Amino acid sequence: MGAGAFTMTNDERVRYSRHLIMPEVGDEGQRRLKAARVLCIGAGGLGSPAALYLAAAGIGKIGIVDLDDVDLSNLQRQILHGTKDVGRKKLDSARDRLRDINPNIDVAPHECRLSAANAGDIIADYEIVIDGSDNFPTRYLSNDVCVFARKPNIYGAVFRFDGQSAVFAPHLGGPCYRCLFPDPPPPESVPNCAQAGVLGVLPGIIGMIQAIEAIKLILGKGEPLIGRLLHFDALKMKFREFNVRRDPQCPVCGDQPTITAPIDYEQFCRVATDVPAISVQELKRKLDARESIELIDVREPFENEIARIDNARLIPLGELPGRLNELDHESCLVVHCHTGMRSAQAVQLLRGSGFRNVFNLEGGIDRWSDEIDPTVQKY
Ligand SMILES: [Zn+2]
């Protein structure tokens, strides 16, 4: 149904008057917002501010996927819910709060976890997805299903004092989440908010950026966060932007995709990491002892800009086969990536090409930051 079919009452004209007066929104734009259907995955730290502002802005239908109950420890950041809601379903508390803000909108609860079995059906009812999930399985699934369905997936993630956001919509240009983060970390290695902590205000900022991007896409105004990864450091109070490109080799949005239907996380986490490896402690000891080691970073340039280990040489995995002649067969090579998956592939490739003294850095730069050098930026 086009936006033209949606009319506004006098009450709505008053409610949205600050929108209606802006030429970028106006009557047509407000009716577009009313016609829009946005799915929020999660009613937590990111989903809370996103859904609150989307409701206030008059998004006609807001779907929410969540299965959790409100816990007292959620209230430090999940501002959809109040103290009186502790113990209730987040979906119930979210619905009450959003309808209180704006009774003109439709709030659609989806009481489940997003899974390979249900993701396609749920996302089919919406035009835009806001990924407010706090775990990798859901994040990859939301990305993949949105790529299949050619719908924008608005990504947000938070960690302690840092957050990032991007709009993944390969059908409109730019990369998908998997182009940027091809190697999912093994399930047991991933800290969540409970283990790592997060400043309560931080998801507020990132979730609101996600809401703004959704509204811009609906209005067709401005420049969406496509092909750009926006990083926010609350301690330094700095926004940085990284240009990111679609990877033609991407298994989901690439030229020859190998993933063409939703898959559950464990299926693609089972990558061969069974290659000779060294721990971050061992590498630190060797470096401190000034042993001769060539450290190779097989991540993408934008990742190297965010965080790097001193003296590591950047050779993105895709370029490695063509740059073997730059490497010394006699040297001890230690290869690292973000979490150790891509570098394991690199070690396989190098060993297959006759390099014998090659090791994978277990856990990648992520673990280096956790266990050796906390000044190395996590992302
Ligand atoms: Zn991709």
Residues whose N, C-alpha, C, O or C-beta is under 5 A from the ligand:
A	BS01	ZN	P175 C176 R178 C179 C250 V252 C253 G254
